Amino acid sequence: MKITKIEKLCKAKKDIIRLEAVSDEGNWRGTFVGTGDGVLALDEDFPDLSAENFLEVFGVAEKDRKKWSARSVTSASRIYAFEFPGELPCYERPVVIGTGAGDWSAFRVCNGKNFFVPEEYIEPFRKEQNVLFYLREIEDRKYLAIKTGWLLEGVVAIPPEDSAEIMDLARILRSIVLGEGN
């Protein structure tokens, strides 16, 4: 992922997390950078930096850094694995729904269910070719996995279906797709 796309995402939230994902067996590693809600894979040739170093790369002034959340973590969670058992494919391109609180991407999974993620995590992939989206579930949490070919490019936490904002988005989606009234 181009660092400028990750920078835009992090600056919007004043949040940066550098995640090193390592399998239990140690046979794969991946470095992801993003916010607490979602991370995107770094290009393999990008230098290994700490979260604080990314603040420098992003040009965040020293006086503004205390307004940011910056952390580096390591995870052995299967959610960051390139192959994930039981993941469900989503239809190719999500529908974007604009609200007063921001834009959301609506996804439909092959089992007929819909879910939503903030558009800022999908926007970096809008012009990419061969982008595939998958629903992953682990420990009662849902995640969107973003892949190009066999490469895992990002993982985004999906907000709970019972939150007021998500229920409102579902109502908007139904009115768009089915022509149902508000």
QUIDA-V379459 format. One record per residue. N is the residue number from 0. SS is DSSP state (@ for helix, = for strand, . for the rest). BURIAL is + if it has 16 or more other ideal C-beta (glycine too) atoms within 10 Angstrom, else -. Layout:
n=N ss=SS burial=BURIAL
n=N ss=SS burial=BURIAL
//
This chain:
n=0 ss=. burial=+
n=1 ss=. burial=-
n=2 ss=@ burial=+
n=3 ss=@ burial=-
n=4 ss=@ burial=-
n=5 ss=@ burial=+
n=6 ss=@ burial=+
n=7 ss=@ burial=-
n=8 ss=@ burial=+
n=9 ss=@ burial=+
n=10 ss=@ burial=-
n=11 ss=@ burial=-
n=12 ss=@ burial=-
n=13 ss=. burial=-
n=14 ss== burial=+
n=15 ss== burial=+
n=16 ss== burial=+
n=17 ss== burial=+
n=18 ss== burial=+
n=19 ss== burial=-
n=20 ss== burial=+
n=21 ss== burial=-
n=22 ss=. burial=-
n=23 ss=. burial=-
n=24 ss=. burial=-
n=25 ss=. burial=-
n=26 ss=. burial=-
n=27 ss=. burial=-
n=28 ss== burial=-
n=29 ss== burial=+
n=30 ss== burial=+
n=31 ss== burial=+
n=32 ss== burial=+
n=33 ss== burial=+
n=34 ss=. burial=+
n=35 ss=. burial=-
n=36 ss=. burial=+
n=37 ss== burial=+
n=38 ss== burial=+
n=39 ss== burial=+
n=40 ss== burial=+
n=41 ss=. burial=+
n=42 ss=. burial=-
n=43 ss=. burial=-
n=44 ss=. burial=-
n=45 ss=. burial=-
n=46 ss=. burial=-
n=47 ss=. burial=-
n=48 ss=. burial=+
n=49 ss=. burial=-
n=50 ss=@ burial=+
n=51 ss=@ burial=-
n=52 ss=@ burial=-
n=53 ss=@ burial=+
n=54 ss=@ burial=+
n=55 ss=@ burial=-
n=56 ss=@ burial=-
n=57 ss=. burial=+
n=58 ss=. burial=-
n=59 ss=. burial=+
n=60 ss=. burial=-
n=61 ss=@ burial=-
n=62 ss=@ burial=-
n=63 ss=@ burial=-
n=64 ss=@ burial=-
n=65 ss=@ burial=-
n=66 ss=@ burial=-
n=67 ss=. burial=+
n=68 ss== burial=-
n=69 ss== burial=+
n=70 ss== burial=-
n=71 ss== burial=+
n=72 ss== burial=-
n=73 ss== burial=-
n=74 ss== burial=-
n=75 ss=. burial=-
n=76 ss=. burial=-
n=77 ss=@ burial=-
n=78 ss=@ burial=+
n=79 ss=@ burial=+
n=80 ss=. burial=+
n=81 ss=. burial=-
n=82 ss=. burial=-
n=83 ss=. burial=+
n=84 ss=. burial=-
n=85 ss=. burial=-
n=86 ss=. burial=+
n=87 ss== burial=-
n=88 ss== burial=-
n=89 ss== burial=+
n=90 ss=. burial=-
n=91 ss=. burial=-
n=92 ss=. burial=-
n=93 ss=. burial=+
n=94 ss== burial=-
n=95 ss== burial=-
n=96 ss== burial=+
n=97 ss== burial=-
n=98 ss== burial=-
n=99 ss=. burial=-
n=100 ss=. burial=-
n=101 ss== burial=-
n=102 ss== burial=-
n=103 ss== burial=+
n=104 ss== burial=+
n=105 ss== burial=+
n=106 ss== burial=+
n=107 ss== burial=+
n=108 ss== burial=+
n=109 ss=. burial=-
n=110 ss=. burial=-
n=111 ss=. burial=-
n=112 ss=. burial=-
n=113 ss== burial=+
n=114 ss== burial=+
n=115 ss== burial=+
n=116 ss== burial=+
n=117 ss== burial=+
n=118 ss=@ burial=+
n=119 ss=@ burial=+
n=120 ss=@ burial=+
n=121 ss=. burial=+
n=122 ss=@ burial=-
n=123 ss=@ burial=+
n=124 ss=@ burial=+
n=125 ss=. burial=-
n=126 ss=. burial=-
n=127 ss=. burial=-
n=128 ss=. burial=-
n=129 ss=. burial=-
n=130 ss== burial=+
n=131 ss== burial=-
n=132 ss== burial=+
n=133 ss== burial=+
n=134 ss== burial=+
n=135 ss== burial=+
n=136 ss== burial=-
n=137 ss== burial=-
n=138 ss=. burial=-
n=139 ss=. burial=-
n=140 ss== burial=-
n=141 ss== burial=+
n=142 ss== burial=+
n=143 ss== burial=+
n=144 ss== burial=+
n=145 ss== burial=+
n=146 ss== burial=+
n=147 ss== burial=+
n=148 ss=. burial=-
n=149 ss=. burial=-
n=150 ss== burial=-
n=151 ss== burial=+
n=152 ss== burial=+
n=153 ss== burial=+
n=154 ss== burial=+
n=155 ss== burial=+
n=156 ss== burial=+
n=157 ss=. burial=+
n=158 ss=. burial=+
n=159 ss=. burial=-
n=160 ss=. burial=-
n=161 ss=. burial=-
n=162 ss=. burial=-
n=163 ss=@ burial=-
n=164 ss=@ burial=-
n=165 ss=@ burial=+
n=166 ss=@ burial=-
n=167 ss=@ burial=-
n=168 ss=@ burial=+
n=169 ss=@ burial=+
n=170 ss=@ burial=-
n=171 ss=@ burial=+
n=172 ss=@ burial=+
n=173 ss=@ burial=-
n=174 ss=@ burial=-
n=175 ss=@ burial=-
n=176 ss=@ burial=-
n=177 ss=@ burial=-
n=178 ss=. burial=-
n=179 ss=. burial=-
n=180 ss=. burial=-
n=181 ss=. burial=-
//
